[in-house]
Amino acid sequence: MADKKDISALDKAHVWHPFTQMRDASPPIEIVSGRGAELFGADGKTYIDLVSSWWVTIHGHAHPVIAKAIAAQAEKLEQVIFADFTHAPAARLAARLADLLPGDLSKVFYSDNGSTSVEVAMKIAWQYWRNMGNSGRKRFLSFSGGYHGDTLGAMSLGASTGFYAPFEDQLLDVEFLPYPDTWIGDNESAEKEAVSLAALDACLDRHGDELAAVIIEPLIQGAGGMRMCRPEFLAALCHRLREAGVLLIFDEVMTGFGRTGEMFACEKADVVPDIICLAKGLTGGFLPLAATVCSEDIFEAFYGDDFSRAFAHGHSFTANPLGCAAAHASLDLFTQENTLVNIEMIESAHRRGLAELSDIAGVERARLMGSVAAFDIGRRGEGYGAEIGATLKQAFIERGYLIRPLGNVVYLMPPYCITKAALEESYDAIAGVLATIVI
């Protein structure tokens, strides 16, 4: 057995890392601590976390306010079964979410992560129609390039990303609509939106009475390449689905809690979905917790005289008190630290940085929304498997920056605590890397 202190050897012997080809993967970097936007490695190096550690660490690493809230809760109640029981952190958090969310999104179903929050949304939509006496509504519509998680239902909604080839024969039959992605200086946004909406209209004409729901990552598709659409498109989409009587699900697992510059992307578009999926930033990145929130009308469809109409779904750690305590502290920080104002600063720094990078040959389709900035590296292959992504990732790491390109897409999604100076230095480092690589 390897020396217990040799973390690298133990990892190599026993750990299977996500989204990694383990055969030829480089040894993972051991991180021993973090503070703010910085991660500190066992190698003595400091790394600037420009992806919020897979988009979850919104206020920065080891934030003392959240850490203290978790510790205080742990001394009172660490866990209790959530069937037949409740507790103050969960009940109060549900009320806070209902107050923060627009419209009549008021009923909160807790789960553990983004994939399951989407799976829950799908099951709610499916059973809603069944409970309403319309069991023929079983179809789902999604958007090309959308990513919604790695459980079977969520994979079905994201099959167009190409991540799930080994499971194709196990997935639900989902139809995909063209996604009207746009970028800075794009003059064809309206035309692409018209094409997408026409495809939706055609689908509604063909089998609108079979549709259970349409799901979309509002404003920004995450893992599919940080592709962005305009708020006007979401408004038009919502209007058509309301007219057709089809449920609309917003997957705000990534876009929720400030990423777009508003607390939720649906606010930026001034629309209200029927169901919204939340996770990632919900606890400030400290603990796994997710929520699927629906309207009162949908919730009431599950009332009945027997268990057959109930929503038979749950998780061992549903509404874990520690996760709920972390979520409360994270929400408090939005006020205490003027977080949305910080995001405005980040967006301005992104805009300046992208403008400078756009002068570099091969940098294309720069795009920006809130704390999220992205651009494509042209003419070097596209998609998640593009080799340029691995090359750039290694070059960034060597310079002390945690940036994980999605194939040929380079994106930045820093914690909200990052300073203007640190972000400007990051753009200088990116320009330096791009100058050394033929793109």
Secondary structure, DSSP 8 states (H G I E B T S, - for coil): ---TT-HHHHHHHH---TT--TTT------EEEEEBTEEEETTS-EEEESSHHHHT-SS-BT-HHHHHHHHHHHTT-S---SSS---HHHHHHHHHHHHHSSTTEEEEEEESSHHHHHHHHHHHHHHHHHHTT-TT--EEEEETT----SSHHHHHHTGGGSTTGGGGGGS--EEEE----B-TT-S-HHHHHHHHHHHHHHHHHHHGGGEEEEEE-SSEETTTT-EE--HHHHHHHHHHHHHHT-EEEEE-TTTTTTTTSSSSHHHHHT---SEEEE-GGGGTTSS--EEEEEEHHHHHTT--SSGGGS-----TTTT-HHHHHHHHHHHHHHHHTTHHHHHHHHHHHHHHHHHHHTTSTTEEEEEEETTEEEEEETTS--STT-HHHHHHHHHHHHTTEE---BTTEEEE---TT--HHHHHHHHHHHHHHHHHS--
